[in-house]
Amino acid sequence: MSHRIWARYAVRTSQEPQRAAEVIAGEQSTGTFTPIPGETDELRERHAARVEAVRPAAGGWHELEISWPLANLGPSLPNLLATVAGNLWEVKQFSGLKLLDLKLPPAFLDKYRGPQFGVAGTLRLCGLSAGPVIGTILKPSVGMNPGETAALVRQLAEGGIDFIKDDELQSDGPHCPFEARLDAVMRVLRDHAQRTGKLVMYAANITGEIDEMLRRHHQVVRAGGTCVMVSIHSVGLPAFTALRRESSLVIHGHRNGWGLLGRSSDIAVSFIAWQKLWRLAGVDHLHCNGIANKFWESDESAVASARECLKPMFDVAGKGCEIMPVFSSGQTARQAPPTYAALGSADLLFAAGGGIMAHPGGAAAGVLSLRQAWEAAVQGIPLEKYAATHAELRSALERFP
Amino acid sequence: MSHRIWARYAVRTSQEPQRAAEVIAGEQSTGTFTPIPGETDELRERHAARVEAVRPAAGGWHELEISWPLANLGPSLPNLLATVAGNLWEVKQFSGLKLLDLKLPPAFLDKYRGPQFGVAGTLRLCGLSAGPVIGTILKPSVGMNPGETAALVRQLAEGGIDFIKDDELQSDGPHCPFEARLDAVMRVLRDHAQRTGKLVMYAANITGEIDEMLRRHHQVVRAGGTCVMVSIHSVGLPAFTALRRESSLVIHGHRNGWGLLGRSSDIAVSFIAWQKLWRLAGVDHLHCNGIANKFWESDESAVASARECLKPMFDVAGKGCEIMPVFSSGQTARQAPPTYAALGSADLLFAAGGGIMAHPGGAAAGVLSLRQAWEAAVQGIPLEKYAATHAELRSALERFP
């Protein structure tokens, strides 16, 4: 198995399931829609994809496991996509098809670098001995100029925040150019670090063309920053890999666009499979949505994604590519206890936008309310009880009922 | 309007449609889930997305038109994705959401190069005065070594084919490394050109990391080739743009993976919108599926995509970014007349794999049968009638009933 690529699918089809599995295996390796002379038995033996398992699943679906010889494509993520995904979603025989999981041979580790910082590196750079990292998103998403952005960052830094990120809508628009924003924000954060000893991690959204991303990464390094943010689906794996090769910073992976890939009830990919590609490519943080989020996703699904981020994806010591899951989307102090309970860990980045900025006491009180909520969660004290002696948490619970 | 980005959506929602449109406009510009201090009226005035139209559509859906000031993001394709798509598919209020179309301000033309060859350049390089370009996909998709691949290419070239492409599953696997395959194939094609004056266009699948793609592109140039193939969804826009900037060859865009984006009945993007991004980035050919294809897509949808490829996407003379649509997937001589009738043009690449290789008379007869079918189609002669005096077409019609 260690030289084979392995994928698990759920399919819905009126075909006999074993036959359906063979259609996938054929379409994605040696076959086409009609027998042709070159497809010899010997060639099939060496290169055909193999149906490893077929079993019934709930709701009339079936689960299939299929494997490919690595020799068909080599350890290449872009070409892996054409093999395990590619035209599969086009196949008429399937009224539903989901890629559920992937297992890759360790040969991929010779080519891709995996995360450079992950959980431990992020905590260290944030000056924390344990999670969670408390973070926020700069809002309004668009419209603030560099000076207004920096003023907001000052407020948040003084509020004691660990992590601040640009919105995914804010990268290098003419109204808030990347370089001017970076300069203004990092001046504030360096000053703050000088005074307090704490350098807030700023995930500067460098999403753009490759030359732009590399230039901006180097600008962040020169400005004394510790993190860059990339919208992974806007950028694609090869551009991401090119960035990772040059990067000396934490890479915060934003998954906007994910719904298009993962939400459909019939044609979809599971984030359990998808996140492995990005971890191998070298992301350090990945957005996993949050509990009671403002979006469509169920709590179970968000938590399963986050747990997966913390699990090794290769059985190779020190090379499991574990990363830090990011909880966000409509998060407030309310979600700390259920998040801690579901994840079984505080190794996460807990990001709130409105949940901090809309706190009646302002940003500092908003940050404090989240820390208090996590203290309560980790100590197993009910929020309402902890709020009795912690005013900021109390206001947060009133503001976000 | 010329400084605004414009998008059209179909949505299914239990909300009041005008309100739903405002949710999109808010989420994708200045808003978040709760009012926050910085979102002033003045900021909203300058930067908020605008609801341009709301109207009922069939099946309980509504169509929405929304526009954004270019100043929010600048002419950046990766950041455009975060704006017009991004988190939109996550919004709970929509049980269905499709991005139907896009209109971009011409400022994007200052940054992106568009297609370098398009229809006219492709026809010229293939030595044709008119379309269609008759093409094929090397099959079996995987398993042939470079020598076996070249032997098949010789057969096809001698059969009079215009265009040969690698399968999307074949890029640089250990069993058929890119460089050895390119050398073997181009030796055959150069010899053939020397003898006949016709250089077959070979779309060498360079899909991979950026450095690999650039290196392979340059190898194709040195080998005297005229075309490279890229799996666009494996590669992403920024890597594609980096390639286009360096490219002196026709870029054949393979859309494998498209089903994941376009097939779902509820969460999807239309190829009408999607292909514009890739044309602007500089693809010369794009796969559009084919009539009576082996996949799920309807003929109407495939034809609409192909017609769109031939239509200007900017009202700027000479910069419409028109490209050559590729018809493929289970194509045989049978599909020539309905394809010509539906497209209203022969400016296309007509690619058949099994439809050529499985012809009873071999590859040469397979190619000839397709040319004959297109002669009949363009002249308005029924296939069966034309077959009476054209043996290869006759065998093809018997083989593919």
Interface residues (C-beta under 8 A of the other chain):
Chain A: Q28 S29 T30 G31 T32 F33 T34 P35 I36 P37 G38 E39 L43 R44 R46 H47 A48 L70 A71 N72 L73 G74 S76 P78 N79 L81 A82 T83 A85 G86 N87 L88 W89 E90 V91 K92 K139 P140 S141 V142 G143 M144 E148 L152 E168 L169 S171 D172 G173 P174 H175 T207 G208 E209 I210 D211 M213 S231 H233 S234 V235 G236 L237 P238 A239 T241 A242 N256 G257 W258 G259 L260 L261 R263 S264 S265 D266 I267 A268 V269 N289 K294 F295 W296 E297 S329 G330 G353 G354 M357 A358
Chain B: Q28 S29 T30 G31 T32 F33 T34 P35 I36 P37 G38 E39 L43 R44 R46 H47 A48 L70 A71 N72 L73 G74 S76 P78 N79 L81 A82 T83 A85 G86 N87 L88 W89 E90 V91 K92 K139 P140 S141 V142 G143 M144 E148 L152 E168 L169 S171 D172 G173 P174 H175 T207 G208 E209 I210 D211 M213 S231 H233 S234 V235 G236 L237 P238 A239 T241 A242 N256 G257 W258 G259 L260 L261 R263 S264 S265 D266 I267 A268 V269 N289 K294 F295 W296 E297 S329 G330 G353 G354 M357 A358
